[in-house]
Amino acid sequence: MKTTLAIATLALGISLAPALSIAADPTPAAGTVDRSSPTTYVKDSAITTKIKSKLAAQHISSLDRIHVDTDANGKVYLSGTAHSQAELDKAVSIAQSTEHVVGVQNDLTVRADD
């Protein structure tokens, strides 16, 4: 019984993770993202979700402070802070290696004091 409940809770959490990660991202600067087409928005969201999932799988401790957004052309914008240069470099590497990403704009900074 406990195992079934644990598995059901885990499955629910995994299914809600992409929606929560998208909702947690701040609104990008005006003009950087084209949301005029639902198809474009879904494609952009899929890229953003893939990157956030890969970052989570790598157990990057500053994941909650790294914001990811993708424009209509597949360019990824990383902003926020990381605990170390290694985490920053890993986040950029993950974004660059994700399928359908055409470029990465890195606006991440290192701030270890948080």
C-alpha positions in Angstrom: 0.0 0.0 0.0 2.8 2.4 1.0 4.7 1.6 -2.2 1.7 2.2 -4.4 1.0 5.5 -2.8 4.7 6.5 -3.1 4.7 5.6 -6.8 1.5 7.5 -7.5 2.8 10.6 -5.7 6.1 10.4 -7.6 4.3 10.0 -10.9 2.1 13.0 -10.1 5.1 15.1 -9.1 6.9 14.2 -12.3 3.9 15.0 -14.5 3.5 18.5 -12.8 7.2 19.4 -12.9 7.3 20.9 -16.4 4.3 23.1 -15.7 5.7 24.3 -12.4 9.1 25.1 -13.9 7.6 27.1 -16.7 5.4 29.0 -14.2 8.4 29.8 -12.0 10.3 31.5 -14.8 10.1 35.3 -14.7 8.7 37.1 -17.7 11.4 37.8 -20.3 12.2 41.2 -21.5 9.8 42.7 -24.0 10.5 41.7 -27.6 12.7 38.7 -26.8 10.0 36.0 -27.2 7.4 35.5 -29.9 4.2 34.0 -28.4 2.0 34.8 -31.4 1.6 31.2 -32.5 0.5 28.4 -30.1 2.7 26.0 -32.1 5.8 28.2 -31.5 5.0 28.5 -27.9 4.7 24.7 -27.4 8.0 24.2 -29.3 9.7 26.8 -27.2 8.3 25.4 -24.0 9.4 21.9 -24.9 13.0 23.1 -25.3 12.9 25.1 -22.1 11.4 22.0 -20.2 14.1 19.7 -21.7 16.8 22.0 -20.5 15.3 22.4 -17.0 14.9 18.6 -16.7 18.5 18.0 -17.7 19.7 20.6 -15.1 17.6 18.9 -12.4 19.0 15.5 -13.4 22.5 16.8 -12.9 21.6 17.9 -9.4 22.8 21.5 -9.9 22.2 23.1 -6.5 21.5 26.6 -7.9 18.7 25.2 -10.2 16.1 27.4 -8.6 18.1 30.5 -9.4 18.8 29.7 -13.1 16.1 30.9 -15.4 15.7 29.4 -18.8 13.7 30.9 -21.7 13.6 30.0 -25.5 12.6 32.3 -28.3 10.7 31.3 -31.5 14.0 30.6 -33.4 15.3 28.1 -30.8 17.7 30.5 -29.1 18.0 29.9 -25.3 18.4 32.7 -22.8 20.0 31.8 -19.5 19.8 34.3 -16.6 20.2 34.3 -12.9 22.9 33.1 -10.6 24.9 29.9 -10.0 26.8 28.9 -6.9 30.1 28.3 -8.8 31.7 28.7 -12.2 31.5 24.9 -12.7 27.7 25.0 -12.2 27.4 28.0 -14.6 29.5 26.2 -17.2 27.5 23.0 -16.8 24.2 24.9 -17.3 25.5 26.5 -20.5 26.9 23.1 -21.8 23.5 21.4 -21.1 21.6 24.2 -23.0 24.0 24.0 -25.9 23.7 20.3 -26.3 19.9 20.2 -26.1 18.1 19.2 -29.4 16.7 22.1 -31.5 18.8 24.7 -29.7 20.4 27.1 -32.2 22.2 29.3 -29.7 22.6 30.2 -26.1 22.7 33.7 -24.6 24.4 33.3 -21.3 23.6 36.1 -18.7 24.4 33.9 -15.7 26.6 35.2 -12.9 28.4 33.4 -10.1 27.2 34.3 -6.6 28.4 31.8 -4.0 27.1 33.7 -0.9 23.5 32.6 -1.2 
